[in-house]
Amino acid sequence: IRSKEEKRYRQSLSEIEALQQKIRNEEKAISQYDQSGNDERTKFMVVIGNTGDGKSTLCNRLSGDDSEYGDRGPFVVSDDAQSQTKQIQIQHCRSSAAAPDQQHKYIIVDTPGINDSEQKDDSHINDLVHYLYGCGGVNAF
């Protein structure tokens, strides 16, 4: 009986260590993201969609790009269905309210496409989950 208890004890310790390591890994992944969403004047907009649907172009437009094709903003765009955005991209913007105390800060988040041409959906979704945990809150998708 004693050896069974010792075996269960060692197994429990091993499981606890594995969980602690998993928690450390998650905390490390989450910590890389900005906590900018913790003030009421900051609004987050996360753009999600299929590869090639124009997410980066939309993000450029939201960032103030008024070029003909929406390809002169901070987000790199592509004119084909090949994955262009490889990781989450973030752009900080401010509203154009006249008084500084009325301005809002906008954080535009461009994400890699779903069904991407490099078949990295699982990795992209995990990165997005880490970002959502770490950013402090999202106001619009």
C-alpha positions, 0 to 999 in steps of 0.5 A, spaced: 500 500 500 505 504 501 509 504 494 502 505 491 501 511 495 508 514 494 507 512 486 501 516 486 504 522 490 510 522 485 505 522 479 501 528 483 508 532 483 510 531 476 503 533 474 503 539 478 510 541 475 507 540 468 501 545 470 506 550 473 510 550 467 504 551 462 502 557 467 509 560 466 509 559 458 502 562 458 504 568 462 510 569 458 506 569 452 501 574 454 506 578 457 509 580 450 503 584 449 501 591 451 496 593 457 494 599 453 487 597 454 486 599 461 484 606 460 477 608 458 479 613 453 483 607 449 479 603 444 481 596 441 479 594 434 481 587 432 480 585 425 479 578 423 477 574 417 480 570 411 487 570 408 486 575 402 479 579 404 482 585 405 484 586 413 490 590 412 487 594 407 481 596 412 486 597 418 490 602 413 484 605 412 482 606 419 489 608 420 488 614 416 490 612 409 486 615 404 490 612 398 487 609 392 488 602 394 489 603 401 496 600 401 500 606 403 498 605 411 502 602 416 500 595 415 503 591 409 498 589 404 498 584 398 494 584 392 493 576 392 491 570 396 498 569 399 499 570 406 502 577 407 501 578 415 505 573 419 503 575 426 499 580 429 500 587 427 498 593 432 498 601 430 496 606 435 492 612 433 488 618 436 482 621 434 482 628 431 478 631 436 480 638 437 481 638 445 486 633 447 482 631 453 476 629 448 481 625 444 481 617 444 486 613 443 485 607 438 489 601 437 488 597 431 490 590 431 491 586 424 491 579 425 494 573 420 488 571 416 484 564 417 485 559 412 492 562 410 496 559 405 501 557 409 496 553 414 498 556 420 491 557 423 492 554 430 499 558 431 495 564 429 489 563 433 493 561 439 497 568 438 490 571 438 488 568 444 494 570 448 494 577 445 486 578 447 488 575 454 494 580 455 491 587 451 487 589 457 480 588 453 477 589 446 472 594 444 470 591 437 472 585 432 
